Amino acid sequence: MLRVGSAVAYMACRNLVSPNMGVRFRMPLQKLHPLSRAIHHRYNASVTPPQRSAARHFTSMSRLPMQPPKPPPGGHGGWRYQQHRNFWMLRLASRLLKLRYIVLGSAVGGGYTAKKTYEEWKDMLPDMDEYNWVIPDFFWEMSKQIDLDKLTKMLPELVEIAKFLPELPDLDKIGENFTFLKSILFTGVGSKGASGQRLLLAEAPGDTPVKSATDAPVTATPEASGKQFRKSSDKEKVDQLQEELLRTQVKYQRMLERLERENKDLRKVVLQKDEKGIHQRKVKKSLIDMYSEVLDILSDFDSNYNTQDHLPRVVVVGDQSAGKTSVLEMIAQARIFPRGSGEMMTRSPVKVTLSEGPHHVAMFKDSSREFDLGKEEDLAALRHEIELRMRKSVKEGQTVSPETISLSVKGPGIQRMVLVDLPGVISTVTAGMAADTKETIFSISKNYMQNPNAIILCIQDGSVDAERSIVTDLVSQMDPQGKRTIFVLTKVDLAEKNLASPNRIQQIVEGKLFPMKALGYFAVVTGKGSAGESIDSIKDYEEDFFQNSRLLRDGMLKAHQVTTKNLSLAVSDCFWKMVRESVEQQADAFKASRFNLETEWKNNYPRLRELDRNELFEKAKNEILDEVISLSQVTPKHWEAILEKKLWERVSIHVIENIYLPAAQTMNSGTFNTTVDIKLKQWTDKQLPHKALEVAWETLQEEFARFMAEYKGKDQDDIFDKLKEAVKDESIKRHKWNETAMDSLRVIQHNTLEDRSITDKPQWDAAIQFMEETLQARLKDTDSVINDMAGPYWKQRWMSWTSRSPEQHICNETKKELERLLKLHEDHTAYLANDEVTTVRKNLEGRGVEVDPVLIKDTWHQLYRRHFLQKALHHCNLCRRGFYYYQRQFVDSELECNDVVLFWRIQRMLLITANTLRQQLINTEVRRLEKNVKEVLEDFGEDNERKVHLITGRRVQLAEDLKKVREIQEKLEAFIEALHEEK
């Protein structure tokens, strides 16, 4: 065994410590740790532990105590490593050059601007020759003249060296100290120069003389080293080196931040030039925009084929006032949401699509207006619009709504992802809220979180007791393994200030306090609580807080777990990983659903086109408008015939009962005409014009309904029946008849009824026919009433096996007695005298029939009416040839036909009234009704709920599902193709 001196032993110990086990240069907070390591490879047991596990990573954000190195298992107890040089300045230069080339590569389309920026960056970088002093000269000479790898193999093992150095302290302690100091020196931090480095090496415990090209040999015995080590403790040295390291890191961090800002500005310029078309190429739609369109379509998709929406999105959940909105605003880099102090502001889910763009703008899915997020007035307008849409989506009697508001935000440097902000989870329903508010919020949250590909961003307020959290239990139920959950602890500044035990924060971010698991744990600060804070001021405050926080200094938090920028990078990385893993599977599911829907349509509706609800509504709308136009083309003759008939049906009872019968019972023609004129005048002034307008309005409604319901043949589609009925009812309800023409109609009717001059024989014959038809109809009605009162005749009783009731038997006996009275007195008046009633009653009692006097009078009324009508019909036949006597005013004739003149006056009034109403219908009312129909159709077209209610059926649902599935599949395939191209 070769005997070596203390100097050789020192070199052996020094070479046994890996140069990578020490301090490495601190990147900015946003780049301290790879995101894939932060989330996806935190605890990978299959990966072999690194060789330098004894030395913890150290940054300026965390002052970590030194720990003794533990030799890895295996081998002969030695160190399995491959020695390499750790020249920090060369690594820094390579990273800066790489960043420069990345920036320049992204700005190829920028042309002259990119080239100019390249020259500016080149001039800005420091001269690397000026930093050669950081590396000792003897390293350059050793690397050229000595093969360190060969020398290392020749040296004995650590255990053998320990036999020759029994007086030295613990080798583990020495290895830790040398590794720690060597890593600090070799990362190039500090300003002491080569001489300072040599001094530090000489001061270390157990040093042996080290000779360089410029220094004399230095000999240090173990006793002298121990005394010097006691004078200056390890902690003081470490603190001094850390302060120097921090100053250097801050310098380079600022340099990198400046480069990032320039890179961001340069990308903005390139995007603006692409927007303006400088490169004469069509800019494709971004991936995130394509994906967001698919999610918008799926939000309205409802199918019975169990094809559910399992596409990824980031679901933001948390307790009320936990800071969900603030986290989203930091990720979107704008204060876009309405704010309130302690009250519920998020009343419906808000889907926010984040993407990169040249300008920082926001836009709603159903609107073309862009809100410039750099202007405070546009931000205020955006917040007001979001609040207005939320309140509009909430139905009466509710507090929250499941209806989703879709918003897109674009800007330079924004991470691409789709987030859904949900209402905050509450534990108590307060005054003013609906009773089911708590259950509704839970239902909405579960509906989004039960998607197996949804990323759950769980927000927890760090300033309140962890035991008060509600959302963590809900998240643990939806994702018990924590495979798609990211936990965010907000308001860490308040938590550090107020909590007596900061270790509680460490337990939270390590996943040991809450009964839930997560992919990653993050701690963020989203401002001081002021609504007027800007995003930039919040970022600065967050950076300053974590720079000085003892949570990082004491190692309770890792640097990659802090700041919202690290959070947004991690969430975006996880989101796209989930998208790439699941989007093709979802596309296959919709492809299978499309096949099922197409097969059902072919089997059930082979001869019909696949029209969705909107297309069917447009088709029905055209049909209804065509039918309304057909209404205006009804002939005047048809209108007048209908109006005349309906008007007479409405007034005939009044004319017969109140005008004709009272006047006909008079004894002479003078009294008859006087009675008729008086009653006609009263009727015209009060009732007739109103009756006429009612008849006209009803006629218009009936004709409109007839055209709407008329069968059109094989092209008629019964799926429109409910819609047509609703349009008809609503149009008629809105229509108001123009009554301004009532006064003129009254004058026309009054003048017509005053005229008694029948000019020709055809008019006389028409009046007689009209009178005869009217009287016969009345006689028929009267006979029907009498038969009902007296019961069936003997023929009906024998043929139909029916019999009279006791009341009908009494009435029949009364009828026979009154008929004998009429035969004796054919000219009897319409009223029965009291003594005659008594006589009839006694006669009936003599035959054993007890009868009430009221029944006698009622029976007499019907019998006399029949008797009078029969006489009037006979008189009407006599007047058929009385026109000649009428022209001579019945001089030298016993014939009087005043009743014929009355019916002629009534008939002419009906004709002229029908003509007047027809003119008003065609010229005014039909056009106004057409206008009402168009307005109703427009209103129905804007009301989706009404359309869903009026146009229903499996056929409609199937067509809509088929259309949406095709659209979803096409967009998913385009998105997958673009995703592969981006790879």
SVG drawing of the C-alpha trace seen along z (x, -y; Angstrom):
<svg xmlns="http://www.w3.org/2000/svg" viewBox="-165 -59 171 62">
<polyline fill="none" stroke="black" stroke-width="0.4" points="0.0,0.0 1.4,-3.4 1.9,-5.7 0.7,-9.2 1.1,-12.5 -1.6,-14.8 -1.6,-16.8 -2.4,-13.8 -5.1,-12.8 -6.6,-16.2 -6.7,-16.0 -8.3,-12.6 -11.0,-13.8 -11.6,-16.7 -11.9,-14.7 -14.2,-12.3 -16.9,-15.0 -18.9,-15.6 -18.7,-19.1 -22.5,-19.1 -23.4,-18.6 -23.1,-22.2 -24.9,-25.5 -26.0,-26.1 -26.9,-29.5 -30.5,-30.5 -32.8,-31.1 -35.7,-33.5 -38.7,-32.4 -40.5,-31.4 -37.8,-29.0 -36.4,-27.5 -37.7,-24.0 -39.0,-22.1 -42.8,-21.9 -42.7,-18.3 -40.7,-17.6 -43.0,-19.9 -46.2,-18.0 -45.6,-14.8 -42.4,-13.3 -42.5,-14.4 -42.3,-10.9 -41.2,-8.5 -39.9,-5.4 -38.8,-3.7 -36.1,-6.4 -32.7,-5.7 -31.9,-8.3 -29.4,-10.9 -25.8,-10.5 -25.7,-13.9 -28.7,-13.3 -26.6,-14.3 -26.6,-17.9 -29.9,-19.7 -30.5,-22.2 -29.9,-25.7 -31.2,-28.9 -31.4,-32.4 -35.0,-31.9 -34.3,-29.2 -31.5,-29.1 -31.1,-25.4 -28.9,-23.9 -26.1,-21.5 -26.6,-17.8 -24.0,-15.1 -23.8,-13.3 -25.0,-9.7 -23.1,-7.3 -25.4,-5.6 -26.0,-1.8 -24.0,0.6 -20.4,0.8 -17.6,0.9 -18.9,-2.0 -17.3,-4.4 -18.7,-7.2 -20.1,-6.2 -19.8,-9.3 -18.2,-10.6 -16.1,-13.7 -16.8,-16.8 -15.9,-20.4 -18.5,-22.9 -17.7,-26.1 -20.7,-28.3 -19.8,-31.2 -19.7,-28.9 -23.1,-27.5 -24.5,-30.9 -23.1,-32.1 -24.6,-29.0 -28.0,-29.6 -28.0,-33.3 -26.9,-32.4 -29.6,-29.7 -32.2,-32.3 -31.0,-34.7 -31.2,-32.2 -34.7,-31.2 -35.8,-34.8 -34.3,-35.4 -35.7,-32.1 -39.2,-33.1 -38.8,-36.4 -37.9,-35.2 -41.0,-36.8 -40.0,-40.1 -37.5,-41.0 -35.6,-44.1 -36.8,-44.5 -35.5,-41.1 -32.2,-41.7 -31.9,-45.0 -32.8,-43.4 -30.2,-40.7 -27.5,-43.3 -28.7,-45.2 -28.7,-42.0 -25.2,-41.0 -23.8,-44.4 -25.6,-44.1 -24.0,-40.7 -20.8,-41.0 -17.4,-40.1 -16.7,-36.6 -12.9,-37.4 -13.5,-39.7 -14.7,-36.9 -11.7,-34.6 -10.5,-35.7 -13.3,-33.9 -11.7,-30.5 -8.3,-29.9 -5.3,-29.7 -4.2,-26.3 -7.5,-24.7 -6.5,-25.8 -3.0,-24.3 -4.3,-21.1 -6.8,-20.5 -4.1,-20.7 -1.2,-18.9 -2.8,-16.4 -5.3,-13.6 -7.5,-13.8 -9.6,-10.8 -6.5,-8.6 -5.2,-10.0 -8.5,-9.3 -8.4,-5.7 -4.9,-5.4 -5.8,-6.8 -6.8,-4.4 -10.3,-4.0 -11.7,-6.3 -11.6,-3.5 -7.9,-2.9 -7.2,-6.6 -9.0,-6.7 -6.5,-4.2 -3.6,-6.6 -5.4,-9.6 -6.7,-8.4 -6.3,-11.8 -8.6,-13.6 -12.3,-14.3 -15.3,-12.6 -14.8,-12.3 -18.5,-12.8 -18.2,-16.2 -15.2,-17.1 -16.9,-15.9 -20.0,-18.0 -17.9,-21.1 -15.7,-20.7 -18.6,-19.9 -20.6,-22.9 -17.8,-25.4 -16.5,-24.0 -20.0,-24.1 -20.3,-27.8 -16.9,-28.7 -17.3,-26.7 -20.7,-28.2 -18.9,-31.5 -20.6,-33.5 -18.8,-36.1 -16.4,-38.9 -13.3,-37.9 -11.4,-36.6 -8.9,-33.8 -7.1,-35.0 -10.3,-34.9 -11.0,-31.4 -7.6,-30.2 -8.1,-31.9 -11.3,-30.1 -9.8,-26.8 -6.9,-27.4 -9.3,-28.2 -11.3,-25.0 -10.8,-22.4 -8.3,-19.6 -6.7,-21.6 -3.3,-20.5 -0.9,-22.7 -2.2,-23.5 0.2,-25.0 -0.8,-26.9 1.1,-28.5 1.2,-31.9 1.2,-31.1 3.8,-29.6 3.1,-26.3 0.8,-26.6 1.0,-23.9 -1.9,-23.6 -1.8,-21.0 -5.1,-19.5 -4.6,-21.2 -4.2,-24.7 -7.2,-24.1 -9.3,-23.1 -8.3,-26.3 -9.1,-28.5 -12.4,-26.6 -13.4,-27.4 -12.7,-31.1 -15.1,-31.3 -18.1,-29.0 -19.7,-27.3 -22.9,-29.3 -21.2,-32.7 -19.3,-31.6 -22.4,-30.2 -24.4,-33.4 -21.7,-35.5 -21.5,-33.5 -25.3,-33.4 -25.5,-37.2 -22.9,-37.5 -24.7,-34.8 -28.0,-36.6 -26.6,-39.9 -25.1,-38.1 -28.3,-36.2 -30.5,-39.3 -28.2,-41.0 -28.6,-38.2 -32.2,-37.7 -32.9,-41.3 -30.9,-40.7 -33.0,-37.7 -36.3,-39.5 -35.3,-42.3 -34.5,-39.7 -37.9,-38.1 -39.7,-41.5 -37.8,-42.1 -38.7,-38.6 -42.4,-39.3 -42.3,-42.6 -40.7,-41.1 -43.3,-38.3 -46.0,-40.9 -44.5,-42.7 -44.3,-39.5 -47.9,-38.6 -49.0,-42.1 -47.3,-41.8 -48.9,-38.5 -52.3,-40.1 -51.7,-42.8 -50.8,-40.3 -47.2,-41.4 -46.2,-37.9 -49.1,-37.4 -50.2,-34.2 -53.4,-33.1 -53.0,-32.9 -54.6,-29.7 -56.9,-29.6 -55.0,-28.8 -55.2,-25.4 -56.8,-26.7 -59.5,-28.6 -60.3,-25.5 -60.6,-23.5 -62.7,-26.2 -65.2,-26.1 -65.6,-22.3 -66.4,-23.0 -68.9,-25.7 -70.8,-23.2 -70.6,-20.5 -72.1,-22.8 -75.4,-22.8 -75.2,-19.1 -77.8,-16.8 -78.0,-13.2 -79.7,-10.0 -76.8,-7.8 -74.6,-8.2 -72.1,-10.2 -70.9,-12.4 -68.5,-15.4 -65.2,-14.1 -62.9,-16.7 -60.5,-18.3 -60.9,-21.8 -59.6,-23.4 -62.4,-23.6 -61.7,-26.3 -63.4,-25.5 -63.1,-26.9 -64.9,-28.3 -66.6,-31.6 -64.1,-34.5 -61.1,-32.1 -59.6,-34.0 -60.7,-32.1 -61.4,-35.2 -58.1,-36.8 -56.1,-33.7 -57.9,-33.6 -57.3,-37.3 -53.6,-36.8 -53.5,-34.0 -55.4,-36.2 -53.3,-39.2 -56.3,-41.5 -58.9,-42.5 -61.9,-41.2 -64.3,-39.9 -66.8,-41.9 -65.7,-42.2 -67.6,-42.4 -66.7,-42.4 -67.9,-39.2 -70.9,-38.7 -71.4,-36.1 -70.3,-37.6 -69.9,-34.5 -73.6,-33.4 -73.0,-31.2 -70.1,-29.3 -67.8,-31.4 -65.7,-29.6 -62.6,-31.6 -60.5,-30.7 -56.9,-32.0 -54.7,-32.3 -51.8,-34.3 -52.3,-37.3 -50.7,-40.6 -53.3,-42.6 -54.6,-42.2 -58.3,-41.9 -61.4,-40.0 -64.5,-39.0 -67.8,-37.1 -68.7,-34.1 -71.9,-35.6 -70.7,-39.2 -68.3,-40.9 -67.2,-43.6 -63.6,-43.6 -62.8,-44.9 -59.3,-46.5 -57.9,-45.2 -55.4,-47.9 -58.0,-50.6 -59.8,-51.1 -63.1,-52.1 -63.1,-48.9 -62.3,-46.9 -65.2,-48.5 -67.5,-47.9 -66.4,-44.2 -67.0,-43.7 -70.5,-45.3 -71.3,-43.1 -70.3,-39.9 -72.4,-40.9 -75.3,-41.7 -75.1,-38.4 -74.9,-36.5 -78.0,-38.2 -79.8,-37.6 -79.0,-33.9 -80.4,-33.5 -84.1,-32.8 -86.7,-34.1 -86.5,-32.5 -82.9,-31.3 -79.6,-32.6 -77.2,-30.8 -77.6,-29.4 -76.0,-26.5 -76.0,-28.4 -72.4,-29.0 -71.0,-32.4 -68.3,-32.0 -65.5,-34.5 -62.1,-34.5 -59.1,-36.5 -56.0,-37.0 -52.8,-38.7 -49.0,-38.4 -47.4,-35.9 -50.7,-34.3 -50.7,-30.6 -53.1,-28.7 -55.8,-26.8 -59.6,-26.7 -60.8,-27.5 -64.2,-27.3 -64.8,-29.6 -67.6,-28.1 -69.6,-29.8 -68.0,-29.6 -69.0,-26.7 -71.0,-27.9 -71.9,-26.3 -74.9,-28.4 -77.7,-30.0 -78.1,-33.6 -81.0,-36.0 -81.9,-36.9 -80.7,-33.6 -82.9,-30.8 -83.4,-27.9 -81.7,-25.5 -78.6,-27.7 -76.2,-25.4 -77.4,-22.3 -77.4,-24.0 -73.8,-25.1 -72.8,-21.5 -74.6,-20.1 -73.0,-22.5 -69.5,-21.8 -70.0,-18.0 -71.3,-18.1 -68.0,-19.7 -65.7,-17.8 -67.1,-14.4 -65.6,-14.6 -62.6,-12.1 -60.4,-14.4 -61.2,-17.7 -58.3,-19.3 -59.5,-20.5 -57.9,-23.7 -58.7,-23.7 -58.4,-27.1 -57.9,-27.3 -57.7,-30.5 -54.5,-30.4 -55.5,-33.1 -58.4,-31.1 -58.4,-28.0 -58.0,-24.9 -60.8,-23.2 -63.3,-25.7 -62.7,-24.5 -65.6,-22.8 -64.3,-22.4 -61.4,-20.1 -63.9,-17.4 -65.8,-17.8 -62.6,-17.6 -61.4,-14.5 -64.8,-12.8 -64.5,-13.6 -60.8,-12.8 -59.8,-10.6 -56.4,-9.7 -55.5,-13.3 -54.5,-12.4 -56.0,-15.5 -56.1,-18.0 -53.8,-21.0 -54.0,-22.6 -53.5,-26.4 -53.1,-28.1 -53.9,-31.8 -53.3,-34.8 -50.0,-33.3 -48.8,-36.7 -51.7,-37.0 -51.1,-33.3 -47.4,-33.9 -48.3,-37.1 -51.1,-35.7 -50.3,-32.1 -48.4,-31.3 -47.0,-28.1 -45.7,-28.5 -45.2,-24.7 -48.9,-24.5 -48.4,-26.1 -45.7,-23.5 -48.1,-20.7 -50.7,-22.1 -48.3,-22.4 -46.9,-19.0 -50.4,-17.5 -50.3,-16.3 -53.0,-18.5 -56.0,-18.1 -57.6,-14.7 -57.0,-15.1 -54.3,-14.3 -53.0,-16.4 -50.6,-16.5 -49.0,-19.7 -49.2,-22.2 -48.7,-25.9 -48.7,-29.0 -49.6,-32.4 -50.2,-36.0 -52.8,-37.8 -52.5,-41.3 -53.1,-43.2 -56.9,-43.0 -57.5,-46.4 -59.8,-46.4 -57.8,-49.2 -54.5,-47.2 -53.1,-46.6 -51.8,-43.2 -48.3,-44.6 -48.3,-45.9 -49.7,-42.6 -46.9,-40.7 -44.2,-43.0 -45.7,-42.5 -45.8,-38.8 -42.2,-38.7 -41.0,-40.9 -42.9,-38.9 -41.5,-35.5 -38.0,-37.0 -38.1,-38.0 -40.4,-35.3 -38.9,-33.0 -41.2,-30.3 -38.7,-29.9 -35.6,-30.8 -36.4,-28.0 -37.2,-25.5 -40.9,-25.2 -41.8,-26.1 -39.9,-25.2 -39.2,-27.9 -41.1,-26.0 -44.3,-26.0 -44.7,-29.8 -46.0,-32.7 -49.0,-32.6 -46.7,-32.5 -45.3,-29.2 -48.9,-28.1 -50.1,-29.1 -47.2,-27.3 -47.9,-24.2 -51.7,-24.3 -51.1,-24.9 -48.6,-22.0 -51.0,-19.6 -54.0,-20.8 -52.2,-20.1 -50.9,-16.8 -54.5,-15.8 -55.7,-17.0 -53.2,-15.0 -54.0,-11.9 -57.8,-12.0 -58.8,-14.0 -58.5,-11.1 -60.5,-8.8 -63.2,-11.4 -63.2,-11.8 -63.7,-8.0 -66.7,-8.2 -68.4,-10.9 -67.7,-9.0 -69.5,-5.9 -72.4,-8.1 -72.7,-9.7 -73.1,-6.2 -75.8,-5.3 -77.8,-8.5 -77.5,-8.2 -78.7,-4.6 -81.8,-5.6 -82.6,-8.4 -82.4,-6.2 -84.7,-3.6 -87.3,-6.0 -87.3,-9.0 -86.0,-7.8 -87.7,-10.4 -87.1,-13.5 -84.2,-15.8 -82.3,-16.2 -83.7,-19.6 -82.9,-20.8 -85.2,-23.0 -84.1,-26.3 -84.4,-25.1 -87.9,-23.7 -88.9,-27.0 -87.8,-28.9 -89.8,-26.5 -92.9,-26.8 -92.4,-30.6 -92.5,-30.7 -95.6,-28.5 -97.4,-30.7 -96.6,-33.9 -97.8,-32.3 -101.1,-31.5 -101.5,-35.0 -101.0,-36.3 -103.6,-33.9 -106.0,-35.5 -105.6,-38.8 -106.5,-37.2 -110.0,-36.1 -112.6,-37.4 -114.9,-40.2 -118.0,-38.1 -116.8,-35.4 -116.1,-37.9 -119.6,-39.5 -121.4,-36.2 -119.7,-35.1 -120.2,-38.4 -123.9,-38.6 -124.6,-35.1 -122.9,-35.4 -124.4,-38.8 -127.9,-37.5 -127.3,-34.5 -126.2,-36.9 -129.2,-39.4 -132.0,-37.1 -133.4,-36.3 -133.5,-40.0 -135.2,-40.9 -137.9,-38.2 -138.5,-38.4 -138.1,-42.1 -139.1,-43.7 -141.2,-41.6 -143.4,-39.7 -144.4,-42.8 -145.2,-44.8 -147.1,-42.0 -149.5,-41.7 -150.8,-45.2 -154.2,-45.6 -153.3,-48.0 -150.4,-48.8 -149.8,-52.3 -149.1,-50.9 -147.0,-48.2 -144.7,-50.6 -144.5,-53.0 -143.4,-50.1 -140.9,-48.9 -139.3,-52.3 -138.9,-53.0 -137.4,-49.6 -135.1,-49.7 -133.8,-53.2 -133.1,-52.0 -131.4,-48.9 -129.2,-50.9 -128.1,-53.4 -127.0,-50.9 -126.5,-47.3 -126.3,-46.9 -122.8,-48.5 -121.2,-46.7 -122.7,-43.4 -121.4,-44.1 -117.8,-44.7 -117.9,-41.6 -119.1,-39.6 -116.4,-41.0 -113.6,-40.3 -114.8,-36.7 -115.0,-36.2 -111.4,-37.3 -110.3,-35.0 -112.2,-32.0 -110.9,-32.6 -107.3,-33.0 -107.6,-29.8 -109.1,-28.0 -106.2,-29.0 -103.7,-28.0 -105.3,-24.6 -106.2,-23.8 -104.6,-20.6 -102.1,-21.2 -101.7,-17.6 -98.7,-15.4 -96.4,-18.4 -98.2,-19.2 -96.1,-18.6 -97.9,-18.0 -94.8,-18.9 -95.8,-22.5 -99.3,-22.2 -98.4,-23.5 -96.3,-26.3 -99.1,-27.5 -101.7,-27.3 -99.4,-29.4 -98.8,-31.9 -102.5,-32.2 -103.4,-32.7 -100.7,-35.2 -101.4,-37.2 -105.1,-37.4 -104.3,-38.3 -102.1,-41.2 -104.6,-42.4 -106.8,-45.3 -109.8,-46.0 -109.9,-49.6 -113.2,-51.0 -112.8,-54.4 -115.1,-53.4 -118.0,-52.5 -119.6,-55.9 -119.7,-55.9 -121.1,-52.3 -123.9,-53.4 -124.9,-56.2 -124.9,-53.8 -127.0,-51.2 -129.5,-53.9 -130.0,-55.3 -130.4,-51.9 -133.1,-50.8 -135.1,-54.0 -135.4,-53.3 -138.7,-51.5 -138.8,-51.8 -138.4,-48.5 -137.5,-49.4 -138.1,-46.2 -139.8,-42.8 -136.6,-40.8 -136.0,-42.6 -139.6,-42.0 -139.2,-38.3 -135.9,-38.1 -137.4,-39.7 -140.3,-37.2 -137.9,-34.4 -135.7,-35.7 -138.9,-36.1 -140.1,-32.7 -136.8,-31.0 -136.6,-32.9 -140.1,-32.0 -139.7,-28.4 -136.5,-28.1 -138.3,-29.7 -141.3,-27.3 -139.0,-24.4 -137.3,-25.5 -140.6,-26.0 -141.9,-22.5 -138.8,-21.0 -139.3,-22.8 -143.0,-21.7 -142.0,-18.1 -139.5,-18.2 -142.1,-19.5 -144.9,-17.1 -142.7,-14.0 -142.6,-11.5 -145.7,-10.8 -147.3,-7.4 -145.3,-6.5 -142.0,-7.3 -143.1,-5.4 -143.9,-2.3 -140.9,-2.4 -138.2,-3.5 -139.7,-1.8 -139.9,-5.0 -142.5,-6.5 -143.4,-10.0 -142.3,-11.1 -145.0,-12.4 -144.0,-16.0 -144.3,-15.4 -147.7,-13.7 -149.0,-16.8 -147.5,-19.1 -149.1,-17.1 -152.5,-17.3 -152.1,-21.0 -151.1,-21.4 -154.3,-19.6 -156.5,-21.9 -154.8,-25.0 -155.0,-23.8 -158.8,-23.5 -158.8,-27.1 -156.8,-28.3 -159.2,-26.6 -162.1,-28.5 -160.3,-31.8 -157.8,-31.9 -157.3,-35.7 -156.4,-35.4 -153.7,-37.7 -150.2,-36.6 -151.1,-36.7 -153.4,-34.4 -155.8,-36.1 -156.1,-35.0 -159.6,-33.8 -158.6,-31.7 -155.7,-30.2 -158.2,-29.3 -160.6,-27.7 -157.8,-25.6 -156.7,-24.5 -160.1,-23.5 -160.7,-21.5 -157.5,-19.7 -158.4,-19.0 -161.6,-17.5 -159.6,-15.0 -157.4,-14.3 -154.4,-16.4 -152.9,-18.7 -151.1,-21.5 -149.2,-24.7 -150.4,-28.0 -146.8,-28.8 -146.6,-25.6 -149.9,-26.7 -148.5,-30.1 -145.2,-28.5 -147.0,-26.0 -149.3,-28.7 -146.3,-30.8 -144.9,-28.1 -148.2,-27.1 -149.1,-30.7 -145.7,-31.2 -146.2,-28.2 -149.8,-29.4 -148.5,-32.9 -145.6,-31.6 -147.9,-29.3 -150.3,-32.3 -147.2,-34.5 -146.1,-31.9 -149.6,-31.7 -149.6,-35.5 -146.1,-35.4 -147.5,-33.2 -150.3,-35.7 -147.8,-38.5 -145.8,-36.8 -148.0,-38.5 -148.4,-41.7 -145.7,-43.9 -148.2,-45.6 -150.4,-46.6 -147.2,-47.7 -146.4,-50.1 -149.9,-51.5 -149.4,-51.5 -152.2,-48.8 -154.9,-51.2 -158.2,-49.4 -156.8,-46.2 -157.3,-44.4 -153.8,-42.9 -151.1,-44.4 -147.5,-43.3 -145.7,-45.5 -143.9,-42.5 -142.3,-41.9 -141.1,-45.5 -139.6,-45.0 -137.6,-41.9 -136.5,-43.7 -135.1,-46.5 -133.3,-44.0 -132.0,-42.1 -130.6,-45.3 -129.1,-46.4 -127.3,-43.1 -126.0,-43.4 -124.7,-47.0 -123.2,-46.3 -121.4,-43.2 -120.0,-45.3 -118.7,-48.0 -117.1,-45.5 -115.5,-43.7 -113.8,-46.9 -112.5,-47.5 -111.2,-43.9 -109.4,-44.0 -108.0,-47.5 -107.0,-47.6 -107.5,-44.6 -105.9,-41.9 -102.8,-44.0 -102.5,-44.7 -102.9,-41.0 -100.2,-40.2 -97.9,-42.6 -98.8,-41.0 -98.0,-37.6 -94.5,-38.7 -93.8,-40.3 -94.9,-37.1 -92.7,-35.0 -89.7,-37.3 -90.3,-37.0 -90.6,-33.3 -87.5,-33.1 -85.5,-34.8 -87.0,-32.8 -85.2,-29.4 -87.2,-28.1 -90.5,-28.8 -89.1,-27.1 -88.1,-24.0 -91.6,-23.9 -93.5,-24.4 -91.3,-22.3 -90.7,-19.0 -90.5,-15.4 -87.9,-12.6 -87.4,-13.6 -86.3,-17.1 -84.0,-15.9 -82.5,-13.3 -81.8,-15.8 -80.2,-18.3 -78.1,-15.6 -76.9,-14.3 -76.0,-17.8 -74.1,-18.6 -72.3,-15.3 -71.1,-15.8 -69.9,-19.3 -68.1,-18.1 -66.5,-15.3 -65.3,-17.5 -63.9,-20.1 -62.2,-17.5 -60.6,-15.9 -59.3,-19.3 -58.0,-20.0 -56.2,-16.6 -54.6,-17.3 -53.4,-20.7 -52.2,-19.2 -50.1,-16.7 -48.7,-19.4 -47.7,-21.4 -45.8,-18.4"/>
</svg>
